[in-house]
Amino acid sequence: MRDAPILPDVLEPGLRLVFCGTAAGRRSAEAGAYYAHPGNMFWRTVFATGLTPRLLAPAEYPLMPGFGIGMTDLAKFHSGNDIDLPADAFDVAALRKKIATFAPGVLAFTSKHAAHSALGGKPAYGLQEQGFGDTRLFVLPSPSGQARRSWNADVWHDLARLVHAAG
C-alpha cells in the first residue's frame, strides 16, 4: 500500500455529479489520469451524453469541476484489475465521509462492482432508491474495454438527463 493516493480525488462543494470507480487501472496509474486506457469508453461517453461540452483527454481530468463533475475511487491506494485488488482495498467509510462532506447532487458508480462494494446486494443499473444523505446514487455499466459485453450507453444517457434536469 502507498502513502499517497494513486489518483487524487477531484472533489469540491457544489458539484452536480461525482463519478466513483473501483480503483485506477494499470494504465491509469501509469498515466496518472482517470480512465486513461484508450479502450475505455468513459471520456467519449461523458462527452456524447453532454456532461462535458467537448471531448477531454484523460490528463484533463482536473478540469472536471468546471463542468460540475468530480471524481474518486473506492480504492485510492491500490491499482489494477478489480480481481487483483486485496480484499481490504475498498474504503467505503472514506467514500461516505467524502460524500457527506462535499454533498454532490448525484454519486454515480462506474460499474456494478463498485456499486455492490459500496452498497451491498445486487444493485440494478440506474437510479437507486437509497441515497447517501441528500446525494442520489446511480449505477452505470462499466466503461472499461474489459466489460464490453455489459456496455450500455443508454444508462449513461439516463444519468445525463437526471443531472441536467436537476440543474
Residue pairs with C-beta under 8 A, 6 or more apart in sequence:
1 77
1 78
2 77
5 76
5 77
6 23
6 24
6 28
6 29
6 73
6 76
6 77
6 78
6 79
7 24
7 28
7 29
7 32
7 33
7 34
7 71
7 73
7 76
9 70
9 71
9 72
9 76
9 98
10 34
10 61
10 62
10 64
10 65
10 69
10 70
10 71
10 72
11 18
11 70
11 71
11 72
11 98
11 101
11 102
12 65
12 70
12 102
13 102
13 103
14 68
15 65
15 68
15 69
15 70
15 102
15 104
15 105
16 68
16 69
16 104
16 105
16 106
16 163
16 166
16 167
17 51
17 68
17 69
17 70
17 104
17 105
17 106
17 107
17 108
17 159
17 163
18 69
18 70
18 71
18 72
18 99
18 102
18 104
18 106
18 107
18 108
19 34
19 42
19 69
19 70
19 71
19 72
19 108
19 110
20 71
20 72
20 73
20 74
20 95
20 107
20 108
20 109
20 110
20 114
20 118
21 34
21 35
21 71
21 72
21 73
21 74
21 109
21 110
21 111
21 114
22 73
22 74
22 75
22 82
22 85
22 90
22 111
22 113
22 114
22 117
23 73
23 74
23 75
23 76
23 78
23 79
23 80
23 82
23 85
23 89
24 34
24 73
24 79
25 36
25 37
25 40
25 79
25 80
25 81
25 144
26 79
26 80
26 81
27 36
27 37
28 34
28 35
28 36
28 37
28 58
28 79
29 79
29 80
30 36
31 58
31 59
32 59
33 57
33 58
33 59
33 61
34 42
34 58
34 61
34 71
35 42
35 43
35 58
35 61
35 143
36 58
36 59
37 144
37 145
39 144
39 145
40 143
40 144
40 145
41 143
41 144
41 145
41 151
41 153
42 110
42 143
43 55
43 56
43 57
43 58
44 55
45 143
45 153
45 156
46 52
46 56
46 69
46 156
47 54
47 55
47 56
48 153
48 156
49 153
49 156
49 157
49 159
49 160
50 160
50 164
51 67
51 69
51 160
51 163
52 64
52 67
52 69
53 67
56 63
56 64
61 71
64 70
64 71
68 163
70 102
70 104
72 95
72 98
74 89
74 90
74 91
74 92
74 95
74 114
74 117
74 118
75 85
75 89
75 90
75 91
76 91
76 94
77 89
78 85
78 86
78 89
81 146
82 111
82 113
90 117
90 118
92 117
92 118
95 118
96 132
99 107
99 132
99 133
99 135
100 132
100 133
103 133
103 134
103 135
104 135
105 135
105 136
105 163
105 166
106 135
106 136
106 137
106 138
106 159
106 162
106 163
106 166
107 132
107 135
107 136
107 137
107 138
108 137
108 138
108 139
108 140
108 159
109 115
109 118
109 119
109 123
109 137
109 138
109 139
109 140
110 140
110 142
110 143
111 140
111 141
111 142
111 144
111 147
112 122
112 123
112 125
112 139
112 141
112 142
112 150
113 142
115 123
115 128
115 137
115 139
116 122
116 123
119 128
119 130
119 137
123 139
124 139
125 139
125 140
125 141
125 152
125 155
126 138
126 139
126 155
126 158
127 136
127 137
127 138
127 158
127 162
128 136
128 137
128 138
128 139
130 137
131 137
136 162
138 159
138 162
140 155
140 156
140 159
141 147
141 150
141 151
141 152
141 155
141 156
142 150
142 151
143 151
